[in-house]
Amino acid sequence: MKNKMPQYDFTDRTAIITGAASGIGREIAQQLAIADANIVVADIVSARNKVVENINNGGGNAIGVEVDVSDHLSVENMVATGEKHFERIDIFIHCAGIGIEKPFLETSLEEWNRAINIDLTGTFLCGRAVAHAMTKNNWGRIINLASTAGVRGGYNRAAYGAAKGGVISLSKVMALELAPYGITVNALAPGAIETEMVSKMHTPETRKIYTDAIPAARYGSPSETAAAALFLASEQASYINGHILAVDGGFLAAGLMKKNEK
């Protein structure tokens, strides 16, 4: 008989997911709930309540928390609320963020600061707060959402790319310093994923450029990204730490050679 990989079981684990009202964060929250994790649906928008309702109606166990990830008091309240309700925090998946497409020479200081404050400083504030909670139990999984834009330079990605590059570096430092507490820290680097934010940002021209550059010749889905997140959050990923996992259809692996037409 062939050995079968056991399905992920997150029974008695509590997960906080930021940016969980939509897109990748929502899919991760729903998939973790199916695997029996307790879920804290954290987002700045009220649509988080609908995600909570859907999870609970499906037999899951979720609460919603309003959070501004760029505000340290709001972040600390998010973690405290999760701990008070579920008694512990085991998994943190940080999906909250903003996207900005602006040429370098046209990027304002205000736009730069907003991207850094939300995408990078938000990752620092959230990671620090949840890590303090996880050290109490000497176990934890932290997964930050970076981006292929933080690995490879791209047009109109000055602020966004810099912020996500910082997320990658920060995740590696966190992995080193939190390892003695039984906490692993990894990051996902999604490429072109079909989300609400991408549908607003990507013009038909942008979509064609991306699709031509992706060996898989298509955009990815939130569920494909969620699958990678659940693996990194699982017991099976206990020896993976400080890794940046691209979920990009081969985008980062591709060189500059044009692929042969069929």
Sequence and secondary structure as in RCSB ss.txt:
>XXXX:A:sequence
MKNKMPQYDFTDRTAIITGAASGIGREIAQQLAIADANIVVADIVSARNKVVENINNGGGNAIGVEVDVSDHLSV
ENMVATGEKHFERIDIFIHCAGIGIEKPFLETSLEEWNRAINIDLTGTFLCGRAVAHAMTKNNWGRIINLASTAG
VRGGYNRAAYGAAKGGVISLSKVMALELAPYGITVNALAPGAIETEMVSKMHTPETRKIYTDAIPAARYGSPSET
AAAALFLASEQASYINGHILAVDGGFLAAGLMKKNEK
>XXXX:A:secstr
          TT EEEEETTTSHHHHHHHHHHHHTT EEEEEESSTTHHHHHHHHHHTT EEEEEE  TT HHHH
HHHHHHHHHHHS   EEEE       B GGG  HHHHHHHIIIIIIHHHHHHHHHHHHHTTTT EEEEEE  GGG
TS  TTBHHHHHHHHHHHHHHHHHHHHHGGGTEEEEEEEE SB  HHHHHH  HHHHHHHHHH TT S B HHHH
HHHHHHHHSGGGTT  S EEEESTTTTT  SS     
